[in-house]
Amino acid sequence: MARTATVHRATSETDVTVVLDLDSASHEPPATGHGFLDHMLDALARHARVGLSVKARGDLHIEPHHLVEDVGITLGQALTQALGDRRGIERYGSAFVPMDETLAHVVLDLSGRAHLAFEPEKLDVWGDAGGLTHYHLREFLRGLCNHAGVTLHVRLLAGREAHHVIEAVVKAFARALRDAVRLTSDELASTKGVL
C-alpha cells in the first residue's frame, strides 16, 4: 500500500499544499515565499529521504509565524495520512547532528500522542535566519507534532547562532524521522495493539 498523502490547508492567513511520499526520495524545491523556510524544507526532505512537495503562501508582510506554523500543521496532517495505521514502522528515531559550533539531538516517537519538549527556547540563541528564529522553529514543530501525533524531544547540546541551531535541529529531526518511518516488520510496535 502506498504511503503517500496530499493535504491542502487554506485559512485567511495562509494557503498550504503538501504532497508527501514516505517511500520515495524524489522531491521538488519547496515554494513558500520564504527563502530560509524553503531551505529548511529542502533539508528535511533530503535528510529524511522522503518525497516532499510544499507549495504555500502566507501573510509574510506581517511576519513568518502564520506561514511557518501552518506548514508544520499541514505536514503533520500529511504524515498522519501517509503512515496509515502505522503497522510495521520502526516507530522510534534518534539523531545527533553537528553544524560547526552547534550540536543538536532529536529523539522522536511516532506514538500517536503529541508532545514537544523544545530545549533551545531555554537557551540564549542569537539572531535570526532570514527572519526566522528558534521560536518559529518551535511553532513549526509544535504544529507538526500536534497533527501527526509525534512525541518529540529536541536538545541543543552546543550552539547559539540561530541559523546553525535551526538547521542542525531540522536535519536531526529529518534523520530521526527517516529511521522511525522505516518498515521493519509486519507487526504494530505497541503492546496496546494501536498507535
Biotite code that builds the C-alpha atoms (Angstrom):
import biotite.structure as struc

atoms = struc.array([
    struc.Atom([0.000, 0.000, 0.000], chain_id="A", res_id=1, res_name="MET", atom_name="CA", element="C"),
    struc.Atom([1.360, 3.423, -0.966], chain_id="A", res_id=2, res_name="ALA", atom_name="CA", element="C"),
    struc.Atom([2.424, 5.575, 1.963], chain_id="A", res_id=3, res_name="ARG", atom_name="CA", element="C"),
    struc.Atom([1.526, 8.884, 0.370], chain_id="A", res_id=4, res_name="THR", atom_name="CA", element="C"),
    struc.Atom([-0.667, 11.867, 1.162], chain_id="A", res_id=5, res_name="ALA", atom_name="CA", element="C"),
    struc.Atom([-1.752, 15.172, -0.320], chain_id="A", res_id=6, res_name="THR", atom_name="CA", element="C"),
    struc.Atom([-3.120, 17.774, 2.089], chain_id="A", res_id=7, res_name="VAL", atom_name="CA", element="C"),
    struc.Atom([-4.384, 21.279, 1.363], chain_id="A", res_id=8, res_name="HIS", atom_name="CA", element="C"),
    struc.Atom([-4.972, 23.795, 4.160], chain_id="A", res_id=9, res_name="ARG", atom_name="CA", element="C"),
    struc.Atom([-6.397, 27.249, 3.461], chain_id="A", res_id=10, res_name="ALA", atom_name="CA", element="C"),
    struc.Atom([-7.071, 29.928, 6.067], chain_id="A", res_id=11, res_name="THR", atom_name="CA", element="C"),
    struc.Atom([-7.445, 33.692, 5.973], chain_id="A", res_id=12, res_name="SER", atom_name="CA", element="C"),
    struc.Atom([-3.697, 33.885, 6.689], chain_id="A", res_id=13, res_name="GLU", atom_name="CA", element="C"),
    struc.Atom([-2.155, 31.095, 4.604], chain_id="A", res_id=14, res_name="THR", atom_name="CA", element="C"),
    struc.Atom([-2.689, 28.619, 1.785], chain_id="A", res_id=15, res_name="ASP", atom_name="CA", element="C"),
    struc.Atom([-0.568, 25.454, 2.018], chain_id="A", res_id=16, res_name="VAL", atom_name="CA", element="C"),
    struc.Atom([-0.398, 22.261, -0.052], chain_id="A", res_id=17, res_name="THR", atom_name="CA", element="C"),
    struc.Atom([1.852, 19.383, 0.992], chain_id="A", res_id=18, res_name="VAL", atom_name="CA", element="C"),
    struc.Atom([2.468, 16.205, -1.001], chain_id="A", res_id=19, res_name="VAL", atom_name="CA", element="C"),
    struc.Atom([4.371, 13.525, 0.910], chain_id="A", res_id=20, res_name="LEU", atom_name="CA", element="C"),
    struc.Atom([5.685, 10.123, -0.160], chain_id="A", res_id=21, res_name="ASP", atom_name="CA", element="C"),
    struc.Atom([7.456, 8.202, 2.601], chain_id="A", res_id=22, res_name="LEU", atom_name="CA", element="C"),
    struc.Atom([8.914, 5.653, 0.192], chain_id="A", res_id=23, res_name="ASP", atom_name="CA", element="C"),
    struc.Atom([10.412, 7.938, -2.439], chain_id="A", res_id=24, res_name="SER", atom_name="CA", element="C"),
    struc.Atom([13.413, 10.238, -2.198], chain_id="A", res_id=25, res_name="ALA", atom_name="CA", element="C"),
    struc.Atom([12.215, 12.261, -5.177], chain_id="A", res_id=26, res_name="SER", atom_name="CA", element="C"),
    struc.Atom([11.271, 15.761, -4.104], chain_id="A", res_id=27, res_name="HIS", atom_name="CA", element="C"),
    struc.Atom([10.876, 19.153, -5.695], chain_id="A", res_id=28, res_name="GLU", atom_name="CA", element="C"),
    struc.Atom([12.126, 22.525, -4.475], chain_id="A", res_id=29, res_name="PRO", atom_name="CA", element="C"),
    struc.Atom([9.738, 23.965, -1.869], chain_id="A", res_id=30, res_name="PRO", atom_name="CA", element="C"),
    struc.Atom([7.971, 27.210, -2.767], chain_id="A", res_id=31, res_name="ALA", atom_name="CA", element="C"),
    struc.Atom([6.694, 29.029, 0.321], chain_id="A", res_id=32, res_name="THR", atom_name="CA", element="C"),
    struc.Atom([7.757, 32.564, -0.497], chain_id="A", res_id=33, res_name="GLY", atom_name="CA", element="C"),
    struc.Atom([10.268, 32.478, 2.370], chain_id="A", res_id=34, res_name="HIS", atom_name="CA", element="C"),
    struc.Atom([13.814, 31.572, 1.352], chain_id="A", res_id=35, res_name="GLY", atom_name="CA", element="C"),
    struc.Atom([15.077, 30.166, 4.632], chain_id="A", res_id=36, res_name="PHE", atom_name="CA", element="C"),
    struc.Atom([11.910, 28.132, 5.219], chain_id="A", res_id=37, res_name="LEU", atom_name="CA", element="C"),
    struc.Atom([12.352, 26.678, 1.719], chain_id="A", res_id=38, res_name="ASP", atom_name="CA", element="C"),
    struc.Atom([15.970, 25.862, 2.589], chain_id="A", res_id=39, res_name="HIS", atom_name="CA", element="C"),
    struc.Atom([14.871, 24.019, 5.749], chain_id="A", res_id=40, res_name="MET", atom_name="CA", element="C"),
    struc.Atom([12.110, 22.079, 3.984], chain_id="A", res_id=41, res_name="LEU", atom_name="CA", element="C"),
    struc.Atom([14.595, 21.033, 1.318], chain_id="A", res_id=42, res_name="ASP", atom_name="CA", element="C"),
    struc.Atom([16.994, 19.850, 4.042], chain_id="A", res_id=43, res_name="ALA", atom_name="CA", element="C"),
    struc.Atom([14.155, 17.958, 5.728], chain_id="A", res_id=44, res_name="LEU", atom_name="CA", element="C"),
    struc.Atom([13.256, 16.114, 2.520], chain_id="A", res_id=45, res_name="ALA", atom_name="CA", element="C"),
    struc.Atom([16.872, 15.303, 1.664], chain_id="A", res_id=46, res_name="ARG", atom_name="CA", element="C"),
    struc.Atom([17.859, 14.038, 5.105], chain_id="A", res_id=47, res_name="HIS", atom_name="CA", element="C"),
    struc.Atom([14.610, 12.157, 5.765], chain_id="A", res_id=48, res_name="ALA", atom_name="CA", element="C"),
    struc.Atom([14.884, 10.723, 2.227], chain_id="A", res_id=49, res_name="ARG", atom_name="CA", element="C"),
    struc.Atom([11.208, 11.288, 1.533], chain_id="A", res_id=50, res_name="VAL", atom_name="CA", element="C"),
    struc.Atom([9.359, 12.656, -1.446], chain_id="A", res_id=51, res_name="GLY", atom_name="CA", element="C"),
    struc.Atom([8.120, 16.109, -0.467], chain_id="A", res_id=52, res_name="LEU", atom_name="CA", element="C"),
    struc.Atom([6.439, 18.988, -2.249], chain_id="A", res_id=53, res_name="SER", atom_name="CA", element="C"),
    struc.Atom([5.405, 22.107, -0.328], chain_id="A", res_id=54, res_name="VAL", atom_name="CA", element="C"),
    struc.Atom([3.613, 24.966, -2.073], chain_id="A", res_id=55, res_name="LYS", atom_name="CA", element="C"),
    struc.Atom([2.493, 27.751, 0.208], chain_id="A", res_id=56, res_name="ALA", atom_name="CA", element="C"),
    struc.Atom([1.808, 31.426, 0.533], chain_id="A", res_id=57, res_name="ARG", atom_name="CA", element="C"),
    struc.Atom([1.108, 33.433, 3.617], chain_id="A", res_id=58, res_name="GLY", atom_name="CA", element="C"),
    struc.Atom([0.927, 36.851, 5.194], chain_id="A", res_id=59, res_name="ASP", atom_name="CA", element="C"),
    struc.Atom([4.680, 37.423, 5.209], chain_id="A", res_id=60, res_name="LEU", atom_name="CA", element="C"),
    struc.Atom([4.050, 41.178, 5.210], chain_id="A", res_id=61, res_name="HIS", atom_name="CA", element="C"),
    struc.Atom([3.061, 40.683, 8.869], chain_id="A", res_id=62, res_name="ILE", atom_name="CA", element="C"),
    struc.Atom([5.772, 38.155, 9.810], chain_id="A", res_id=63, res_name="GLU", atom_name="CA", element="C"),
    struc.Atom([6.581, 34.482, 9.109], chain_id="A", res_id=64, res_name="PRO", atom_name="CA", element="C"),
    struc.Atom([4.789, 32.978, 12.129], chain_id="A", res_id=65, res_name="HIS", atom_name="CA", element="C"),
    struc.Atom([1.493, 32.009, 10.456], chain_id="A", res_id=66, res_name="HIS", atom_name="CA", element="C"),
    struc.Atom([3.190, 30.540, 7.391], chain_id="A", res_id=67, res_name="LEU", atom_name="CA", element="C"),
    struc.Atom([5.732, 28.505, 9.379], chain_id="A", res_id=68, res_name="VAL", atom_name="CA", element="C"),
    struc.Atom([3.116, 27.181, 11.804], chain_id="A", res_id=69, res_name="GLU", atom_name="CA", element="C"),
    struc.Atom([0.634, 26.260, 9.064], chain_id="A", res_id=70, res_name="ASP", atom_name="CA", element="C"),
    struc.Atom([3.289, 24.474, 7.006], chain_id="A", res_id=71, res_name="VAL", atom_name="CA", element="C"),
    struc.Atom([4.084, 22.434, 10.145], chain_id="A", res_id=72, res_name="GLY", atom_name="CA", element="C"),
    struc.Atom([0.394, 21.671, 10.701], chain_id="A", res_id=73, res_name="ILE", atom_name="CA", element="C"),
    struc.Atom([-0.140, 20.626, 7.080], chain_id="A", res_id=74, res_name="THR", atom_name="CA", element="C"),
    struc.Atom([2.997, 18.491, 7.028], chain_id="A", res_id=75, res_name="LEU", atom_name="CA", element="C"),
    struc.Atom([1.815, 16.824, 10.250], chain_id="A", res_id=76, res_name="GLY", atom_name="CA", element="C"),
    struc.Atom([-1.567, 16.046, 8.678], chain_id="A", res_id=77, res_name="GLN", atom_name="CA", element="C"),
    struc.Atom([0.179, 14.597, 5.617], chain_id="A", res_id=78, res_name="ALA", atom_name="CA", element="C"),
    struc.Atom([2.453, 12.467, 7.791], chain_id="A", res_id=79, res_name="LEU", atom_name="CA", element="C"),
    struc.Atom([-0.560, 11.061, 9.667], chain_id="A", res_id=80, res_name="THR", atom_name="CA", element="C"),
    struc.Atom([-2.288, 10.137, 6.415], chain_id="A", res_id=81, res_name="GLN", atom_name="CA", element="C"),
    struc.Atom([0.836, 8.629, 4.853], chain_id="A", res_id=82, res_name="ALA", atom_name="CA", element="C"),
    struc.Atom([1.544, 6.473, 7.935], chain_id="A", res_id=83, res_name="LEU", atom_name="CA", element="C"),
    struc.Atom([-1.960, 4.980, 7.936], chain_id="A", res_id=84, res_name="GLY", atom_name="CA", element="C"),
    struc.Atom([-2.348, 2.607, 10.902], chain_id="A", res_id=85, res_name="ASP", atom_name="CA", element="C"),
    struc.Atom([1.450, 2.739, 11.431], chain_id="A", res_id=86, res_name="ARG", atom_name="CA", element="C"),
    struc.Atom([1.733, -1.046, 11.229], chain_id="A", res_id=87, res_name="ARG", atom_name="CA", element="C"),
    struc.Atom([5.277, -2.254, 10.598], chain_id="A", res_id=88, res_name="GLY", atom_name="CA", element="C"),
    struc.Atom([7.054, 1.060, 11.217], chain_id="A", res_id=89, res_name="ILE", atom_name="CA", element="C"),
    struc.Atom([10.160, 1.196, 13.377], chain_id="A", res_id=90, res_name="GLU", atom_name="CA", element="C"),
    struc.Atom([8.310, 3.902, 15.395], chain_id="A", res_id=91, res_name="ARG", atom_name="CA", element="C"),
    struc.Atom([11.322, 5.419, 17.195], chain_id="A", res_id=92, res_name="TYR", atom_name="CA", element="C"),
    struc.Atom([14.142, 7.537, 15.820], chain_id="A", res_id=93, res_name="GLY", atom_name="CA", element="C"),
    struc.Atom([17.087, 9.442, 17.228], chain_id="A", res_id=94, res_name="SER", atom_name="CA", element="C"),
    struc.Atom([19.836, 11.532, 15.661], chain_id="A", res_id=95, res_name="ALA", atom_name="CA", element="C"),
    struc.Atom([22.700, 13.817, 16.598], chain_id="A", res_id=96, res_name="PHE", atom_name="CA", element="C"),
    struc.Atom([23.658, 16.438, 14.001], chain_id="A", res_id=97, res_name="VAL", atom_name="CA", element="C"),
    struc.Atom([26.587, 18.853, 14.272], chain_id="A", res_id=98, res_name="PRO", atom_name="CA", element="C"),
    struc.Atom([26.875, 22.096, 12.344], chain_id="A", res_id=99, res_name="MET", atom_name="CA", element="C"),
    struc.Atom([30.112, 23.902, 13.082], chain_id="A", res_id=100, res_name="ASP", atom_name="CA", element="C"),
    struc.Atom([29.822, 25.010, 16.736], chain_id="A", res_id=101, res_name="GLU", atom_name="CA", element="C"),
    struc.Atom([26.276, 23.614, 17.059], chain_id="A", res_id=102, res_name="THR", atom_name="CA", element="C"),
    struc.Atom([25.236, 20.126, 18.143], chain_id="A", res_id=103, res_name="LEU", atom_name="CA", element="C"),
    struc.Atom([21.562, 19.145, 18.096], chain_id="A", res_id=104, res_name="ALA", atom_name="CA", element="C"),
    struc.Atom([19.978, 15.947, 19.374], chain_id="A", res_id=105, res_name="HIS", atom_name="CA", element="C"),
    struc.Atom([16.453, 14.897, 18.386], chain_id="A", res_id=106, res_name="VAL", atom_name="CA", element="C"),
    struc.Atom([14.540, 11.861, 19.639], chain_id="A", res_id=107, res_name="VAL", atom_name="CA", element="C"),
    struc.Atom([11.051, 11.059, 18.385], chain_id="A", res_id=108, res_name="LEU", atom_name="CA", element="C"),
    struc.Atom([8.295, 8.522, 18.796], chain_id="A", res_id=109, res_name="ASP", atom_name="CA", element="C"),
    struc.Atom([5.523, 8.129, 16.217], chain_id="A", res_id=110, res_name="LEU", atom_name="CA", element="C"),
    struc.Atom([3.282, 7.163, 19.116], chain_id="A", res_id=111, res_name="SER", atom_name="CA", element="C"),
    struc.Atom([0.046, 8.844, 18.071], chain_id="A", res_id=112, res_name="GLY", atom_name="CA", element="C"),
    struc.Atom([0.465, 11.106, 21.119], chain_id="A", res_id=113, res_name="ARG", atom_name="CA", element="C"),
    struc.Atom([1.542, 14.703, 20.627], chain_id="A", res_id=114, res_name="ALA", atom_name="CA", element="C"),
    struc.Atom([4.240, 16.165, 22.846], chain_id="A", res_id=115, res_name="HIS", atom_name="CA", element="C"),
    struc.Atom([7.044, 18.629, 22.162], chain_id="A", res_id=116, res_name="LEU", atom_name="CA", element="C"),
    struc.Atom([9.938, 19.198, 24.552], chain_id="A", res_id=117, res_name="ALA", atom_name="CA", element="C"),
    struc.Atom([11.948, 22.014, 22.972], chain_id="A", res_id=118, res_name="PHE", atom_name="CA", element="C"),
    struc.Atom([15.128, 22.846, 24.879], chain_id="A", res_id=119, res_name="GLU", atom_name="CA", element="C"),
    struc.Atom([16.503, 25.645, 22.643], chain_id="A", res_id=120, res_name="PRO", atom_name="CA", element="C"),
    struc.Atom([13.874, 28.068, 23.987], chain_id="A", res_id=121, res_name="GLU", atom_name="CA", element="C"),
    struc.Atom([15.565, 27.882, 27.395], chain_id="A", res_id=122, res_name="LYS", atom_name="CA", element="C"),
    struc.Atom([18.942, 28.891, 25.978], chain_id="A", res_id=123, res_name="LEU", atom_name="CA", element="C"),
    struc.Atom([20.487, 32.084, 24.642], chain_id="A", res_id=124, res_name="ASP", atom_name="CA", element="C"),
    struc.Atom([20.153, 31.641, 20.874], chain_id="A", res_id=125, res_name="VAL", atom_name="CA", element="C"),
    struc.Atom([21.305, 34.697, 18.940], chain_id="A", res_id=126, res_name="TRP", atom_name="CA", element="C"),
    struc.Atom([19.676, 36.380, 15.976], chain_id="A", res_id=127, res_name="GLY", atom_name="CA", element="C"),
    struc.Atom([17.556, 35.014, 13.184], chain_id="A", res_id=128, res_name="ASP", atom_name="CA", element="C"),
    struc.Atom([17.960, 33.291, 9.845], chain_id="A", res_id=129, res_name="ALA", atom_name="CA", element="C"),
    struc.Atom([16.210, 35.228, 7.111], chain_id="A", res_id=130, res_name="GLY", atom_name="CA", element="C"),
    struc.Atom([13.692, 36.452, 9.672], chain_id="A", res_id=131, res_name="GLY", atom_name="CA", element="C"),
    struc.Atom([13.135, 33.017, 11.260], chain_id="A", res_id=132, res_name="LEU", atom_name="CA", element="C"),
    struc.Atom([14.108, 32.437, 14.878], chain_id="A", res_id=133, res_name="THR", atom_name="CA", element="C"),
    struc.Atom([14.236, 29.331, 17.035], chain_id="A", res_id=134, res_name="HIS", atom_name="CA", element="C"),
    struc.Atom([10.758, 30.326, 18.250], chain_id="A", res_id=135, res_name="TYR", atom_name="CA", element="C"),
    struc.Atom([9.438, 29.961, 14.689], chain_id="A", res_id=136, res_name="HIS", atom_name="CA", element="C"),
    struc.Atom([11.073, 26.531, 14.566], chain_id="A", res_id=137, res_name="LEU", atom_name="CA", element="C"),
    struc.Atom([9.289, 25.637, 17.805], chain_id="A", res_id=138, res_name="ARG", atom_name="CA", element="C"),
    struc.Atom([5.922, 26.591, 16.276], chain_id="A", res_id=139, res_name="GLU", atom_name="CA", element="C"),
    struc.Atom([6.658, 24.579, 13.118], chain_id="A", res_id=140, res_name="PHE", atom_name="CA", element="C"),
    struc.Atom([7.488, 21.502, 15.199], chain_id="A", res_id=141, res_name="LEU", atom_name="CA", element="C"),
    struc.Atom([4.546, 22.055, 17.563], chain_id="A", res_id=142, res_name="ARG", atom_name="CA", element="C"),
    struc.Atom([2.124, 22.165, 14.629], chain_id="A", res_id=143, res_name="GLY", atom_name="CA", element="C"),
    struc.Atom([3.667, 19.032, 13.144], chain_id="A", res_id=144, res_name="LEU", atom_name="CA", element="C"),
    struc.Atom([3.610, 17.115, 16.455], chain_id="A", res_id=145, res_name="CYS", atom_name="CA", element="C"),
    struc.Atom([0.029, 18.082, 17.248], chain_id="A", res_id=146, res_name="ASN", atom_name="CA", element="C"),
    struc.Atom([-1.266, 16.958, 13.861], chain_id="A", res_id=147, res_name="HIS", atom_name="CA", element="C"),
    struc.Atom([0.905, 13.869, 13.348], chain_id="A", res_id=148, res_name="ALA", atom_name="CA", element="C"),
    struc.Atom([0.748, 12.500, 16.891], chain_id="A", res_id=149, res_name="GLY", atom_name="CA", element="C"),
    struc.Atom([4.511, 12.712, 17.412], chain_id="A", res_id=150, res_name="VAL", atom_name="CA", element="C"),
    struc.Atom([6.341, 12.788, 20.724], chain_id="A", res_id=151, res_name="THR", atom_name="CA", element="C"),
    struc.Atom([9.447, 14.890, 20.043], chain_id="A", res_id=152, res_name="LEU", atom_name="CA", element="C"),
    struc.Atom([12.372, 15.887, 22.246], chain_id="A", res_id=153, res_name="HIS", atom_name="CA", element="C"),
    struc.Atom([14.771, 18.499, 20.888], chain_id="A", res_id=154, res_name="VAL", atom_name="CA", element="C"),
    struc.Atom([18.003, 19.117, 22.779], chain_id="A", res_id=155, res_name="ARG", atom_name="CA", element="C"),
    struc.Atom([20.641, 21.677, 21.927], chain_id="A", res_id=156, res_name="LEU", atom_name="CA", element="C"),
    struc.Atom([23.970, 20.435, 23.273], chain_id="A", res_id=157, res_name="LEU", atom_name="CA", element="C"),
    struc.Atom([26.037, 23.291, 21.828], chain_id="A", res_id=158, res_name="ALA", atom_name="CA", element="C"),
    struc.Atom([25.440, 26.357, 19.700], chain_id="A", res_id=159, res_name="GLY", atom_name="CA", element="C"),
    struc.Atom([23.993, 29.840, 19.868], chain_id="A", res_id=160, res_name="ARG", atom_name="CA", element="C"),
    struc.Atom([23.779, 31.220, 16.325], chain_id="A", res_id=161, res_name="GLU", atom_name="CA", element="C"),
    struc.Atom([20.192, 30.917, 15.061], chain_id="A", res_id=162, res_name="ALA", atom_name="CA", element="C"),
    struc.Atom([20.969, 29.771, 11.503], chain_id="A", res_id=163, res_name="HIS", atom_name="CA", element="C"),
    struc.Atom([23.120, 26.860, 12.683], chain_id="A", res_id=164, res_name="HIS", atom_name="CA", element="C"),
    struc.Atom([20.762, 25.951, 15.543], chain_id="A", res_id=165, res_name="VAL", atom_name="CA", element="C"),
    struc.Atom([17.672, 25.834, 13.305], chain_id="A", res_id=166, res_name="ILE", atom_name="CA", element="C"),
    struc.Atom([19.420, 23.950, 10.518], chain_id="A", res_id=167, res_name="GLU", atom_name="CA", element="C"),
    struc.Atom([21.011, 21.373, 12.828], chain_id="A", res_id=168, res_name="ALA", atom_name="CA", element="C"),
    struc.Atom([17.676, 20.727, 14.572], chain_id="A", res_id=169, res_name="VAL", atom_name="CA", element="C"),
    struc.Atom([15.819, 20.315, 11.267], chain_id="A", res_id=170, res_name="VAL", atom_name="CA", element="C"),
    struc.Atom([18.438, 17.907, 9.924], chain_id="A", res_id=171, res_name="LYS", atom_name="CA", element="C"),
    struc.Atom([18.452, 15.900, 13.172], chain_id="A", res_id=172, res_name="ALA", atom_name="CA", element="C"),
    struc.Atom([14.649, 15.746, 13.076], chain_id="A", res_id=173, res_name="PHE", atom_name="CA", element="C"),
    struc.Atom([14.771, 14.569, 9.460], chain_id="A", res_id=174, res_name="ALA", atom_name="CA", element="C"),
    struc.Atom([17.280, 11.820, 10.155], chain_id="A", res_id=175, res_name="ARG", atom_name="CA", element="C"),
    struc.Atom([15.330, 10.616, 13.209], chain_id="A", res_id=176, res_name="ALA", atom_name="CA", element="C"),
    struc.Atom([12.128, 10.625, 11.141], chain_id="A", res_id=177, res_name="LEU", atom_name="CA", element="C"),
    struc.Atom([13.846, 8.611, 8.409], chain_id="A", res_id=178, res_name="ARG", atom_name="CA", element="C"),
    struc.Atom([14.584, 5.848, 10.932], chain_id="A", res_id=179, res_name="ASP", atom_name="CA", element="C"),
    struc.Atom([11.164, 5.973, 12.605], chain_id="A", res_id=180, res_name="ALA", atom_name="CA", element="C"),
    struc.Atom([9.088, 5.614, 9.411], chain_id="A", res_id=181, res_name="VAL", atom_name="CA", element="C"),
    struc.Atom([11.083, 2.636, 8.099], chain_id="A", res_id=182, res_name="ARG", atom_name="CA", element="C"),
    struc.Atom([9.062, -0.530, 7.609], chain_id="A", res_id=183, res_name="LEU", atom_name="CA", element="C"),
    struc.Atom([10.869, -3.218, 9.593], chain_id="A", res_id=184, res_name="THR", atom_name="CA", element="C"),
    struc.Atom([8.180, -5.822, 10.367], chain_id="A", res_id=185, res_name="SER", atom_name="CA", element="C"),
    struc.Atom([4.551, -6.796, 9.862], chain_id="A", res_id=186, res_name="ASP", atom_name="CA", element="C"),
    struc.Atom([3.751, -6.004, 13.488], chain_id="A", res_id=187, res_name="GLU", atom_name="CA", element="C"),
    struc.Atom([2.481, -2.912, 15.227], chain_id="A", res_id=188, res_name="LEU", atom_name="CA", element="C"),
    struc.Atom([5.217, -1.602, 17.531], chain_id="A", res_id=189, res_name="ALA", atom_name="CA", element="C"),
    struc.Atom([2.917, -1.288, 20.555], chain_id="A", res_id=190, res_name="SER", atom_name="CA", element="C"),
    struc.Atom([1.886, -3.505, 23.440], chain_id="A", res_id=191, res_name="THR", atom_name="CA", element="C"),
    struc.Atom([-1.512, -1.733, 23.307], chain_id="A", res_id=192, res_name="LYS", atom_name="CA", element="C"),
    struc.Atom([-2.159, -3.014, 19.799], chain_id="A", res_id=193, res_name="GLY", atom_name="CA", element="C"),
    struc.Atom([-2.727, 0.503, 18.447], chain_id="A", res_id=194, res_name="VAL", atom_name="CA", element="C"),
    struc.Atom([-0.693, 3.638, 17.773], chain_id="A", res_id=195, res_name="LEU", atom_name="CA", element="C"),
])
